[in-house]
Every structure is written in structure tokens, then in C-alpha cells.
Amino acid sequence: MTPKYEIIIYWSNEDNAFIADVPELSGCLADGETYQEALANAEVIIRECIETAQSLGREIPKPKGRLLFA
């Protein structure tokens, strides 16, 4: 199960890819050639960010739902 963090997806001309940003998890970013691929990659990276934080004994922020970053 993927936690319910907000994911912001946007096109990056510099990277020539869709970027998926998870603002509640610092540094948690993914990309993809398509919007759908970026979203799928974001779901994977969310799990990996959480697993890494757990292994390092860091606090994991609870999902807040809709944020007003965009």
C-alpha cells in the first residue's frame, strides 16, 4: 500500500521528462517519459524514501493530504 502523500507532476524542458515531486518527503522526486510513468515511479520512490528513513531511525511525516504548494 502506498501512503497517501500529495504528488505534484510537471513537465521539465530541462530534463525533457515529467517530474513527480513529493513535497512532504524532502528530496523525494521521480521522473518519467510519460505522466503515468512519473506517477508510477513516484509511488516506488515514496516507499523507498520511507524504508530508508525507517532504517536510519528518522521520523516519517504523516501524509497531510492536499497541500497548497501548486
PDB file of N, CA, C, O and CB in Angstrom:
ATOM      1  N   MET A   1       0.837  -1.185   0.000  1.00  0.00           N
ATOM      2  CA  MET A   1       0.000   0.000   0.000  1.00  0.00           C
ATOM      3  C   MET A   1       0.880   1.246   0.000  1.00  0.00           C
ATOM      4  O   MET A   1       1.817   1.341   0.793  1.00  0.00           O
ATOM      5  CB  MET A   1      -0.951   0.000   1.215  1.00  0.00           C
ATOM      6  N   THR A   2       0.591   2.191  -0.872  1.00  0.00           N
ATOM      7  CA  THR A   2       1.332   3.437  -0.937  1.00  0.00           C
ATOM      8  C   THR A   2       0.675   4.458  -0.028  1.00  0.00           C
ATOM      9  O   THR A   2      -0.526   4.702  -0.143  1.00  0.00           O
ATOM     10  CB  THR A   2       1.409   3.961  -2.384  1.00  0.00           C
ATOM     11  N   PRO A   3       1.444   5.063   0.879  1.00  0.00           N
ATOM     12  CA  PRO A   3       0.870   6.127   1.709  1.00  0.00           C
ATOM     13  C   PRO A   3       0.318   7.249   0.829  1.00  0.00           C
ATOM     14  O   PRO A   3       0.729   7.403  -0.321  1.00  0.00           O
ATOM     15  CB  PRO A   3       1.930   6.687   2.690  1.00  0.00           C
ATOM     16  N   LYS A   4      -0.581   8.002   1.358  1.00  0.00           N
ATOM     17  CA  LYS A   4      -1.309   8.997   0.574  1.00  0.00           C
ATOM     18  C   LYS A   4      -0.684  10.390   0.657  1.00  0.00           C
ATOM     19  O   LYS A   4      -1.292  11.328   1.173  1.00  0.00           O
ATOM     20  CB  LYS A   4      -2.744   9.059   1.036  1.00  0.00           C
ATOM     21  N   TYR A   5       0.526  10.504   0.145  1.00  0.00           N
ATOM     22  CA  TYR A   5       1.200  11.792   0.079  1.00  0.00           C
ATOM     23  C   TYR A   5       0.811  12.491  -1.210  1.00  0.00           C
ATOM     24  O   TYR A   5       0.555  11.846  -2.227  1.00  0.00           O
ATOM     25  CB  TYR A   5       2.734  11.625   0.173  1.00  0.00           C
ATOM     26  N   GLU A   6       0.768  13.802  -1.159  1.00  0.00           N
ATOM     27  CA  GLU A   6       0.486  14.578  -2.364  1.00  0.00           C
ATOM     28  C   GLU A   6       1.666  14.440  -3.325  1.00  0.00           C
ATOM     29  O   GLU A   6       2.825  14.489  -2.915  1.00  0.00           O
ATOM     30  CB  GLU A   6       0.220  16.079  -2.018  1.00  0.00           C
ATOM     31  N   ILE A   7       1.354  14.269  -4.602  1.00  0.00           N
ATOM     32  CA  ILE A   7       2.364  14.181  -5.648  1.00  0.00           C
ATOM     33  C   ILE A   7       2.065  15.280  -6.661  1.00  0.00           C
ATOM     34  O   ILE A   7       0.958  15.362  -7.192  1.00  0.00           O
ATOM     35  CB  ILE A   7       2.378  12.759  -6.326  1.00  0.00           C
ATOM     36  N   ILE A   8       3.049  16.113  -6.922  1.00  0.00           N
ATOM     37  CA  ILE A   8       2.906  17.182  -7.919  1.00  0.00           C
ATOM     38  C   ILE A   8       3.711  16.759  -9.140  1.00  0.00           C
ATOM     39  O   ILE A   8       4.912  16.505  -9.046  1.00  0.00           O
ATOM     40  CB  ILE A   8       3.396  18.588  -7.358  1.00  0.00           C
ATOM     41  N   ILE A   9       3.043  16.685 -10.281  1.00  0.00           N
ATOM     42  CA  ILE A   9       3.709  16.253 -11.514  1.00  0.00           C
ATOM     43  C   ILE A   9       3.710  17.417 -12.496  1.00  0.00           C
ATOM     44  O   ILE A   9       2.683  18.049 -12.740  1.00  0.00           O
ATOM     45  CB  ILE A   9       3.003  14.997 -12.135  1.00  0.00           C
ATOM     46  N   TYR A  10       4.887  17.683 -13.052  1.00  0.00           N
ATOM     47  CA  TYR A  10       5.014  18.776 -14.015  1.00  0.00           C
ATOM     48  C   TYR A  10       6.031  18.387 -15.090  1.00  0.00           C
ATOM     49  O   TYR A  10       6.861  17.500 -14.891  1.00  0.00           O
ATOM     50  CB  TYR A  10       5.438  20.098 -13.306  1.00  0.00           C
ATOM     51  N   TRP A  11       5.946  19.067 -16.222  1.00  0.00           N
ATOM     52  CA  TRP A  11       6.876  18.826 -17.319  1.00  0.00           C
ATOM     53  C   TRP A  11       8.124  19.680 -17.123  1.00  0.00           C
ATOM     54  O   TRP A  11       8.021  20.862 -16.794  1.00  0.00           O
ATOM     55  CB  TRP A  11       6.212  19.132 -18.685  1.00  0.00           C
ATOM     56  N   SER A  12       9.294  19.092 -17.324  1.00  0.00           N
ATOM     57  CA  SER A  12      10.557  19.811 -17.242  1.00  0.00           C
ATOM     58  C   SER A  12      11.214  19.825 -18.614  1.00  0.00           C
ATOM     59  O   SER A  12      11.629  18.784 -19.123  1.00  0.00           O
ATOM     60  CB  SER A  12      11.494  19.170 -16.189  1.00  0.00           C
ATOM     61  N   ASN A  13      11.307  21.019 -19.216  1.00  0.00           N
ATOM     62  CA  ASN A  13      12.002  21.132 -20.503  1.00  0.00           C
ATOM     63  C   ASN A  13      13.478  20.806 -20.349  1.00  0.00           C
ATOM     64  O   ASN A  13      14.088  20.220 -21.244  1.00  0.00           O
ATOM     65  CB  ASN A  13      11.834  22.541 -21.088  1.00  0.00           C
ATOM     66  N   GLU A  14      14.052  21.187 -19.212  1.00  0.00           N
ATOM     67  CA  GLU A  14      15.467  20.945 -18.965  1.00  0.00           C
ATOM     68  C   GLU A  14      15.788  19.450 -18.946  1.00  0.00           C
ATOM     69  O   GLU A  14      16.808  19.020 -19.485  1.00  0.00           O
ATOM     70  CB  GLU A  14      15.885  21.585 -17.649  1.00  0.00           C
ATOM     71  N   ASP A  15      14.918  18.672 -18.328  1.00  0.00           N
ATOM     72  CA  ASP A  15      15.127  17.234 -18.220  1.00  0.00           C
ATOM     73  C   ASP A  15      14.449  16.451 -19.347  1.00  0.00           C
ATOM     74  O   ASP A  15      14.698  15.259 -19.527  1.00  0.00           O
ATOM     75  CB  ASP A  15      14.618  16.745 -16.885  1.00  0.00           C
ATOM     76  N   ASN A  16      13.587  17.142 -20.104  1.00  0.00           N
ATOM     77  CA  ASN A  16      12.818  16.500 -21.160  1.00  0.00           C
ATOM     78  C   ASN A  16      12.048  15.300 -20.606  1.00  0.00           C
ATOM     79  O   ASN A  16      12.029  14.219 -21.194  1.00  0.00           O
ATOM     80  CB  ASN A  16      13.744  16.062 -22.309  1.00  0.00           C
ATOM     81  N   ALA A  17      11.408  15.533 -19.442  1.00  0.00           N
ATOM     82  CA  ALA A  17      10.678  14.461 -18.762  1.00  0.00           C
ATOM     83  C   ALA A  17       9.644  15.060 -17.826  1.00  0.00           C
ATOM     84  O   ALA A  17       9.711  16.236 -17.468  1.00  0.00           O
ATOM     85  CB  ALA A  17      11.646  13.539 -17.981  1.00  0.00           C
ATOM     86  N   PHE A  18       8.685  14.229 -17.437  1.00  0.00           N
ATOM     87  CA  PHE A  18       7.756  14.615 -16.387  1.00  0.00           C
ATOM     88  C   PHE A  18       8.448  14.387 -15.043  1.00  0.00           C
ATOM     89  O   PHE A  18       9.091  13.357 -14.839  1.00  0.00           O
ATOM     90  CB  PHE A  18       6.413  13.806 -16.485  1.00  0.00           C
ATOM     91  N   ILE A  19       8.318  15.339 -14.138  1.00  0.00           N
ATOM     92  CA  ILE A  19       8.910  15.247 -12.803  1.00  0.00           C
ATOM     93  C   ILE A  19       7.777  15.085 -11.801  1.00  0.00           C
ATOM     94  O   ILE A  19       6.785  15.813 -11.847  1.00  0.00           O
ATOM     95  CB  ILE A  19       9.785  16.509 -12.470  1.00  0.00           C
ATOM     96  N   ALA A  20       7.930  14.128 -10.898  1.00  0.00           N
ATOM     97  CA  ALA A  20       6.954  13.905  -9.827  1.00  0.00           C
ATOM     98  C   ALA A  20       7.627  14.278  -8.510  1.00  0.00           C
ATOM     99  O   ALA A  20       8.598  13.645  -8.095  1.00  0.00           O
ATOM    100  CB  ALA A  20       6.439  12.407  -9.807  1.00  0.00           C
ATOM    101  N   ASP A  21       7.102  15.306  -7.864  1.00  0.00           N
ATOM    102  CA  ASP A  21       7.657  15.817  -6.615  1.00  0.00           C
ATOM    103  C   ASP A  21       6.718  15.452  -5.472  1.00  0.00           C
ATOM    104  O   ASP A  21       5.504  15.615  -5.584  1.00  0.00           O
ATOM    105  CB  ASP A  21       7.874  17.357  -6.686  1.00  0.00           C
ATOM    106  N   VAL A  22       7.278  14.961  -4.377  1.00  0.00           N
ATOM    107  CA  VAL A  22       6.506  14.628  -3.176  1.00  0.00           C
ATOM    108  C   VAL A  22       6.963  15.607  -2.095  1.00  0.00           C
ATOM    109  O   VAL A  22       7.893  15.312  -1.344  1.00  0.00           O
ATOM    110  CB  VAL A  22       6.715  13.102  -2.727  1.00  0.00           C
ATOM    111  N   PRO A  23       6.306  16.784  -2.013  1.00  0.00           N
ATOM    112  CA  PRO A  23       6.803  17.860  -1.152  1.00  0.00           C
ATOM    113  C   PRO A  23       6.906  17.517   0.334  1.00  0.00           C
ATOM    114  O   PRO A  23       7.749  18.076   1.036  1.00  0.00           O
ATOM    115  CB  PRO A  23       5.925  19.034  -1.301  1.00  0.00           C
ATOM    116  N   GLU A  24       6.072  16.618   0.813  1.00  0.00           N
ATOM    117  CA  GLU A  24       6.097  16.280   2.238  1.00  0.00           C
ATOM    118  C   GLU A  24       7.289  15.400   2.612  1.00  0.00           C
ATOM    119  O   GLU A  24       7.623  15.278   3.791  1.00  0.00           O
ATOM    120  CB  GLU A  24       4.808  15.579   2.622  1.00  0.00           C
ATOM    121  N   LEU A  25       7.929  14.791   1.622  1.00  0.00           N
ATOM    122  CA  LEU A  25       9.100  13.956   1.850  1.00  0.00           C
ATOM    123  C   LEU A  25      10.286  14.626   1.165  1.00  0.00           C
ATOM    124  O   LEU A  25      10.480  14.482  -0.042  1.00  0.00           O
ATOM    125  CB  LEU A  25       8.881  12.493   1.315  1.00  0.00           C
ATOM    126  N   SER A  26      11.056  15.342   1.927  1.00  0.00           N
ATOM    127  CA  SER A  26      12.162  16.131   1.395  1.00  0.00           C
ATOM    128  C   SER A  26      13.070  15.301   0.487  1.00  0.00           C
ATOM    129  O   SER A  26      13.543  14.230   0.867  1.00  0.00           O
ATOM    130  CB  SER A  26      12.974  16.724   2.536  1.00  0.00           C
ATOM    131  N   GLY A  27      13.300  15.816  -0.716  1.00  0.00           N
ATOM    132  CA  GLY A  27      14.184  15.145  -1.657  1.00  0.00           C
ATOM    133  C   GLY A  27      13.575  13.967  -2.386  1.00  0.00           C
ATOM    134  O   GLY A  27      14.269  13.263  -3.120  1.00  0.00           O
ATOM    135  N   CYS A  28      12.296  13.747  -2.193  1.00  0.00           N
ATOM    136  CA  CYS A  28      11.622  12.610  -2.813  1.00  0.00           C
ATOM    137  C   CYS A  28      11.071  13.047  -4.177  1.00  0.00           C
ATOM    138  O   CYS A  28      10.011  13.668  -4.267  1.00  0.00           O
ATOM    139  CB  CYS A  28      10.476  12.064  -1.891  1.00  0.00           C
ATOM    140  N   LEU A  29      11.812  12.709  -5.226  1.00  0.00           N
ATOM    141  CA  LEU A  29      11.461  13.068  -6.596  1.00  0.00           C
ATOM    142  C   LEU A  29      11.594  11.853  -7.491  1.00  0.00           C
ATOM    143  O   LEU A  29      12.405  10.964  -7.232  1.00  0.00           O
ATOM    144  CB  LEU A  29      12.347  14.218  -7.111  1.00  0.00           C
ATOM    145  N   ALA A  30      10.794  11.819  -8.542  1.00  0.00           N
ATOM    146  CA  ALA A  30      10.892  10.773  -9.557  1.00  0.00           C
ATOM    147  C   ALA A  30      10.658  11.425 -10.908  1.00  0.00           C
ATOM    148  O   ALA A  30      10.219  12.573 -10.980  1.00  0.00           O
ATOM    149  CB  ALA A  30       9.865   9.611  -9.297  1.00  0.00           C
ATOM    150  N   ASP A  31      10.946  10.704 -11.968  1.00  0.00           N
ATOM    151  CA  ASP A  31      10.672  11.234 -13.296  1.00  0.00           C
ATOM    152  C   ASP A  31      10.168  10.117 -14.195  1.00  0.00           C
ATOM    153  O   ASP A  31      10.138   8.948 -13.811  1.00  0.00           O
ATOM    154  CB  ASP A  31      11.930  11.892 -13.899  1.00  0.00           C
ATOM    155  N   GLY A  32       9.773  10.505 -15.402  1.00  0.00           N
ATOM    156  CA  GLY A  32       9.303   9.533 -16.372  1.00  0.00           C
ATOM    157  C   GLY A  32       9.097  10.180 -17.720  1.00  0.00           C
ATOM    158  O   GLY A  32       8.916  11.394 -17.819  1.00  0.00           O
ATOM    159  N   GLU A  33       9.124   9.366 -18.757  1.00  0.00           N
ATOM    160  CA  GLU A  33       8.890   9.872 -20.106  1.00  0.00           C
ATOM    161  C   GLU A  33       7.435  10.281 -20.302  1.00  0.00           C
ATOM    162  O   GLU A  33       7.133  11.149 -21.120  1.00  0.00           O
ATOM    163  CB  GLU A  33       9.280   8.823 -21.139  1.00  0.00           C
ATOM    164  N   THR A  34       6.528   9.647 -19.543  1.00  0.00           N
ATOM    165  CA  THR A  34       5.112   9.993 -19.616  1.00  0.00           C
ATOM    166  C   THR A  34       4.629  10.363 -18.211  1.00  0.00           C
ATOM    167  O   THR A  34       5.285  10.073 -17.211  1.00  0.00           O
ATOM    168  CB  THR A  34       4.271   8.810 -20.210  1.00  0.00           C
ATOM    169  N   TYR A  35       3.472  11.005 -18.168  1.00  0.00           N
ATOM    170  CA  TYR A  35       2.849  11.371 -16.892  1.00  0.00           C
ATOM    171  C   TYR A  35       2.626  10.115 -16.051  1.00  0.00           C
ATOM    172  O   TYR A  35       2.922  10.098 -14.857  1.00  0.00           O
ATOM    173  CB  TYR A  35       1.504  12.119 -17.124  1.00  0.00           C
ATOM    174  N   GLN A  36       2.105   9.075 -16.679  1.00  0.00           N
ATOM    175  CA  GLN A  36       1.800   7.833 -15.978  1.00  0.00           C
ATOM    176  C   GLN A  36       3.071   7.164 -15.439  1.00  0.00           C
ATOM    177  O   GLN A  36       3.068   6.615 -14.337  1.00  0.00           O
ATOM    178  CB  GLN A  36       1.056   6.875 -16.909  1.00  0.00           C
ATOM    179  N   GLU A  37       4.142   7.213 -16.214  1.00  0.00           N
ATOM    180  CA  GLU A  37       5.402   6.620 -15.773  1.00  0.00           C
ATOM    181  C   GLU A  37       5.970   7.399 -14.577  1.00  0.00           C
ATOM    182  O   GLU A  37       6.481   6.800 -13.631  1.00  0.00           O
ATOM    183  CB  GLU A  37       6.425   6.595 -16.939  1.00  0.00           C
ATOM    184  N   ALA A  38       5.879   8.713 -14.622  1.00  0.00           N
ATOM    185  CA  ALA A  38       6.351   9.538 -13.500  1.00  0.00           C
ATOM    186  C   ALA A  38       5.552   9.223 -12.236  1.00  0.00           C
ATOM    187  O   ALA A  38       6.122   9.138 -11.149  1.00  0.00           O
ATOM    188  CB  ALA A  38       6.239  11.047 -13.843  1.00  0.00           C
ATOM    189  N   LEU A  39       4.243   9.050 -12.370  1.00  0.00           N
ATOM    190  CA  LEU A  39       3.404   8.711 -11.223  1.00  0.00           C
ATOM    191  C   LEU A  39       3.773   7.340 -10.661  1.00  0.00           C
ATOM    192  O   LEU A  39       3.907   7.183  -9.447  1.00  0.00           O
ATOM    193  CB  LEU A  39       1.922   8.739 -11.618  1.00  0.00           C
ATOM    194  N   ALA A  40       3.934   6.366 -11.521  1.00  0.00           N
ATOM    195  CA  ALA A  40       4.313   5.022 -11.063  1.00  0.00           C
ATOM    196  C   ALA A  40       5.673   5.047 -10.376  1.00  0.00           C
ATOM    197  O   ALA A  40       5.858   4.398  -9.346  1.00  0.00           O
ATOM    198  CB  ALA A  40       4.337   4.032 -12.245  1.00  0.00           C
ATOM    199  N   ASN A  41       6.620   5.785 -10.934  1.00  0.00           N
ATOM    200  CA  ASN A  41       7.941   5.889 -10.327  1.00  0.00           C
ATOM    201  C   ASN A  41       7.877   6.612  -8.984  1.00  0.00           C
ATOM    202  O   ASN A  41       8.629   6.286  -8.065  1.00  0.00           O
ATOM    203  CB  ASN A  41       8.901   6.614 -11.270  1.00  0.00           C
ATOM    204  N   ALA A  42       6.981   7.593  -8.869  1.00  0.00           N
ATOM    205  CA  ALA A  42       6.817   8.309  -7.599  1.00  0.00           C
ATOM    206  C   ALA A  42       6.314   7.362  -6.518  1.00  0.00           C
ATOM    207  O   ALA A  42       6.755   7.438  -5.371  1.00  0.00           O
ATOM    208  CB  ALA A  42       5.843   9.496  -7.763  1.00  0.00           C
ATOM    209  N   GLU A  43       5.405   6.481  -6.871  1.00  0.00           N
ATOM    210  CA  GLU A  43       4.889   5.522  -5.889  1.00  0.00           C
ATOM    211  C   GLU A  43       6.006   4.610  -5.379  1.00  0.00           C
ATOM    212  O   GLU A  43       6.043   4.272  -4.195  1.00  0.00           O
ATOM    213  CB  GLU A  43       3.754   4.678  -6.505  1.00  0.00           C
ATOM    214  N   VAL A  44       6.906   4.217  -6.263  1.00  0.00           N
ATOM    215  CA  VAL A  44       8.047   3.391  -5.868  1.00  0.00           C
ATOM    216  C   VAL A  44       8.980   4.190  -4.964  1.00  0.00           C
ATOM    217  O   VAL A  44       9.407   3.699  -3.919  1.00  0.00           O
ATOM    218  CB  VAL A  44       8.810   2.876  -7.114  1.00  0.00           C
ATOM    219  N   ILE A  45       9.294   5.414  -5.361  1.00  0.00           N
ATOM    220  CA  ILE A  45      10.262   6.203  -4.599  1.00  0.00           C
ATOM    221  C   ILE A  45       9.706   6.609  -3.239  1.00  0.00           C
ATOM    222  O   ILE A  45      10.476   6.770  -2.293  1.00  0.00           O
ATOM    223  CB  ILE A  45      10.667   7.446  -5.387  1.00  0.00           C
ATOM    224  N   ILE A  46       8.401   6.779  -3.116  1.00  0.00           N
ATOM    225  CA  ILE A  46       7.807   7.066  -1.805  1.00  0.00           C
ATOM    226  C   ILE A  46       8.101   5.911  -0.858  1.00  0.00           C
ATOM    227  O   ILE A  46       8.541   6.123   0.272  1.00  0.00           O
ATOM    228  CB  ILE A  46       6.270   7.301  -1.924  1.00  0.00           C
ATOM    229  N   ARG A  47       7.859   4.700  -1.317  1.00  0.00           N
ATOM    230  CA  ARG A  47       8.137   3.528  -0.473  1.00  0.00           C
ATOM    231  C   ARG A  47       9.620   3.457  -0.112  1.00  0.00           C
ATOM    232  O   ARG A  47       9.973   3.156   1.028  1.00  0.00           O
ATOM    233  CB  ARG A  47       7.705   2.229  -1.190  1.00  0.00           C
ATOM    234  N   GLU A  48      10.484   3.734  -1.086  1.00  0.00           N
ATOM    235  CA  GLU A  48      11.924   3.678  -0.829  1.00  0.00           C
ATOM    236  C   GLU A  48      12.363   4.775   0.144  1.00  0.00           C
ATOM    237  O   GLU A  48      13.208   4.526   1.004  1.00  0.00           O
ATOM    238  CB  GLU A  48      12.701   3.803  -2.144  1.00  0.00           C
ATOM    239  N   CYS A  49      11.809   5.973   0.025  1.00  0.00           N
ATOM    240  CA  CYS A  49      12.136   7.062   0.953  1.00  0.00           C
ATOM    241  C   CYS A  49      11.734   6.688   2.374  1.00  0.00           C
ATOM    242  O   CYS A  49      12.475   6.940   3.324  1.00  0.00           O
ATOM    243  CB  CYS A  49      11.435   8.372   0.527  1.00  0.00           C
ATOM    244  N   ILE A  50      10.570   6.092   2.513  1.00  0.00           N
ATOM    245  CA  ILE A  50      10.080   5.686   3.836  1.00  0.00           C
ATOM    246  C   ILE A  50      10.950   4.567   4.405  1.00  0.00           C
ATOM    247  O   ILE A  50      11.314   4.602   5.581  1.00  0.00           O
ATOM    248  CB  ILE A  50       8.604   5.227   3.755  1.00  0.00           C
ATOM    249  N   GLU A  51      11.283   3.578   3.581  1.00  0.00           N
ATOM    250  CA  GLU A  51      12.136   2.475   4.044  1.00  0.00           C
ATOM    251  C   GLU A  51      13.503   2.989   4.489  1.00  0.00           C
ATOM    252  O   GLU A  51      14.035   2.543   5.505  1.00  0.00           O
ATOM    253  CB  GLU A  51      12.306   1.422   2.934  1.00  0.00           C
ATOM    254  N   THR A  52      14.066   3.918   3.735  1.00  0.00           N
ATOM    255  CA  THR A  52      15.372   4.485   4.088  1.00  0.00           C
ATOM    256  C   THR A  52      15.287   5.251   5.398  1.00  0.00           C
ATOM    257  O   THR A  52      16.143   5.096   6.269  1.00  0.00           O
ATOM    258  CB  THR A  52      15.885   5.407   2.970  1.00  0.00           C
ATOM    259  N   ALA A  53      14.261   6.075   5.540  1.00  0.00           N
ATOM    260  CA  ALA A  53      14.086   6.838   6.776  1.00  0.00           C
ATOM    261  C   ALA A  53      13.939   5.901   7.970  1.00  0.00           C
ATOM    262  O   ALA A  53      14.518   6.145   9.028  1.00  0.00           O
ATOM    263  CB  ALA A  53      12.860   7.762   6.671  1.00  0.00           C
ATOM    264  N   GLN A  54      13.169   4.835   7.802  1.00  0.00           N
ATOM    265  CA  GLN A  54      12.987   3.870   8.887  1.00  0.00           C
ATOM    266  C   GLN A  54      14.313   3.217   9.261  1.00  0.00           C
ATOM    267  O   GLN A  54      14.618   3.065  10.444  1.00  0.00           O
ATOM    268  CB  GLN A  54      11.963   2.797   8.486  1.00  0.00           C
ATOM    269  N   SER A  55      15.096   2.833   8.271  1.00  0.00           N
ATOM    270  CA  SER A  55      16.367   2.159   8.554  1.00  0.00           C
ATOM    271  C   SER A  55      17.362   3.092   9.241  1.00  0.00           C
ATOM    272  O   SER A  55      18.250   2.636   9.961  1.00  0.00           O
ATOM    273  CB  SER A  55      16.975   1.617   7.263  1.00  0.00           C
ATOM    274  N   LEU A  56      17.212   4.398   9.018  1.00  0.00           N
ATOM    275  CA  LEU A  56      18.099   5.377   9.656  1.00  0.00           C
ATOM    276  C   LEU A  56      17.520   5.916  10.963  1.00  0.00           C
ATOM    277  O   LEU A  56      18.144   6.745  11.627  1.00  0.00           O
ATOM    278  CB  LEU A  56      18.371   6.532   8.702  1.00  0.00           C
ATOM    279  N   GLY A  57      16.332   5.448  11.330  1.00  0.00           N
ATOM    280  CA  GLY A  57      15.696   5.895  12.564  1.00  0.00           C
ATOM    281  C   GLY A  57      15.154   7.316  12.495  1.00  0.00           C
ATOM    282  O   GLY A  57      15.000   7.972  13.525  1.00  0.00           O
ATOM    283  N   ARG A  58      14.867   7.791  11.300  1.00  0.00           N
ATOM    284  CA  ARG A  58      14.333   9.149  11.131  1.00  0.00           C
ATOM    285  C   ARG A  58      12.812   9.144  11.208  1.00  0.00           C
ATOM    286  O   ARG A  58      12.152   8.151  10.903  1.00  0.00           O
ATOM    287  CB  ARG A  58      14.791   9.749   9.787  1.00  0.00           C
ATOM    288  N   GLU A  59      12.286  10.275  11.621  1.00  0.00           N
ATOM    289  CA  GLU A  59      10.835  10.430  11.702  1.00  0.00           C
ATOM    290  C   GLU A  59      10.255  10.503  10.288  1.00  0.00           C
ATOM    291  O   GLU A  59      10.825  11.135   9.398  1.00  0.00           O
ATOM    292  CB  GLU A  59      10.457  11.702  12.521  1.00  0.00           C
ATOM    293  N   ILE A  60       9.121   9.849  10.103  1.00  0.00           N
ATOM    294  CA  ILE A  60       8.438   9.865   8.806  1.00  0.00           C
ATOM    295  C   ILE A  60       7.194  10.729   8.950  1.00  0.00           C
ATOM    296  O   ILE A  60       6.315  10.421   9.755  1.00  0.00           O
ATOM    297  CB  ILE A  60       8.069   8.410   8.323  1.00  0.00           C
ATOM    298  N   PRO A  61       7.113  11.812   8.171  1.00  0.00           N
ATOM    299  CA  PRO A  61       5.940  12.681   8.291  1.00  0.00           C
ATOM    300  C   PRO A  61       4.667  11.960   7.880  1.00  0.00           C
ATOM    301  O   PRO A  61       4.667  11.175   6.932  1.00  0.00           O
ATOM    302  CB  PRO A  61       6.120  13.935   7.445  1.00  0.00           C
ATOM    303  N   LYS A  62       3.594  12.227   8.589  1.00  0.00           N
ATOM    304  CA  LYS A  62       2.297  11.665   8.226  1.00  0.00           C
ATOM    305  C   LYS A  62       1.755  12.453   7.032  1.00  0.00           C
ATOM    306  O   LYS A  62       1.930  13.669   6.961  1.00  0.00           O
ATOM    307  CB  LYS A  62       1.296  11.709   9.438  1.00  0.00           C
ATOM    308  N   PRO A  63       1.102  11.770   6.101  1.00  0.00           N
ATOM    309  CA  PRO A  63       0.520  12.480   4.957  1.00  0.00           C
ATOM    310  C   PRO A  63      -0.540  13.475   5.431  1.00  0.00           C
ATOM    311  O   PRO A  63      -1.388  13.153   6.262  1.00  0.00           O
ATOM    312  CB  PRO A  63      -0.098  11.478   3.949  1.00  0.00           C
ATOM    313  N   LYS A  64      -0.472  14.674   4.890  1.00  0.00           N
ATOM    314  CA  LYS A  64      -1.424  15.717   5.276  1.00  0.00           C
ATOM    315  C   LYS A  64      -2.552  15.874   4.265  1.00  0.00           C
ATOM    316  O   LYS A  64      -3.519  16.598   4.505  1.00  0.00           O
ATOM    317  CB  LYS A  64      -0.704  17.040   5.444  1.00  0.00           C
ATOM    318  N   GLY A  65      -2.420  15.186   3.127  1.00  0.00           N
ATOM    319  CA  GLY A  65      -3.443  15.359   2.098  1.00  0.00           C
ATOM    320  C   GLY A  65      -3.103  16.553   1.239  1.00  0.00           C
ATOM    321  O   GLY A  65      -1.931  16.872   1.043  1.00  0.00           O
ATOM    322  N   ARG A  66      -4.099  17.200   0.736  1.00  0.00           N
ATOM    323  CA  ARG A  66      -3.898  18.291  -0.202  1.00  0.00           C
ATOM    324  C   ARG A  66      -3.167  19.455   0.460  1.00  0.00           C
ATOM    325  O   ARG A  66      -3.634  20.043   1.436  1.00  0.00           O
ATOM    326  CB  ARG A  66      -5.237  18.759  -0.765  1.00  0.00           C
ATOM    327  N   LEU A  67      -2.015  19.760  -0.103  1.00  0.00           N
ATOM    328  CA  LEU A  67      -1.240  20.907   0.335  1.00  0.00           C
ATOM    329  C   LEU A  67      -1.441  22.027  -0.673  1.00  0.00           C
ATOM    330  O   LEU A  67      -2.051  21.814  -1.721  1.00  0.00           O
ATOM    331  CB  LEU A  67       0.268  20.549   0.489  1.00  0.00           C
ATOM    332  N   LEU A  68      -0.961  23.157  -0.386  1.00  0.00           N
ATOM    333  CA  LEU A  68      -1.142  24.288  -1.293  1.00  0.00           C
ATOM    334  C   LEU A  68       0.193  24.722  -1.879  1.00  0.00           C
ATOM    335  O   LEU A  68       0.513  25.910  -1.899  1.00  0.00           O
ATOM    336  CB  LEU A  68      -1.811  25.463  -0.566  1.00  0.00           C
ATOM    337  N   PHE A  69       0.984  23.739  -2.363  1.00  0.00           N
ATOM    338  CA  PHE A  69       2.268  24.046  -2.965  1.00  0.00           C
ATOM    339  C   PHE A  69       2.119  24.515  -4.406  1.00  0.00           C
ATOM    340  O   PHE A  69       2.906  25.337  -4.877  1.00  0.00           O
ATOM    341  CB  PHE A  69       3.171  22.835  -2.906  1.00  0.00           C
ATOM    342  N   ALA A  70       1.132  24.008  -5.095  1.00  0.00           N
ATOM    343  CA  ALA A  70       0.988  24.315  -6.529  1.00  0.00           C
ATOM    344  C   ALA A  70       0.305  25.639  -6.741  1.00  0.00           C
ATOM    345  O   ALA A  70       0.103  26.054  -7.882  1.00  0.00           O
ATOM    346  CB  ALA A  70       0.208  23.220  -7.239  1.00  0.00           C
TER     347      ALA A  70
END
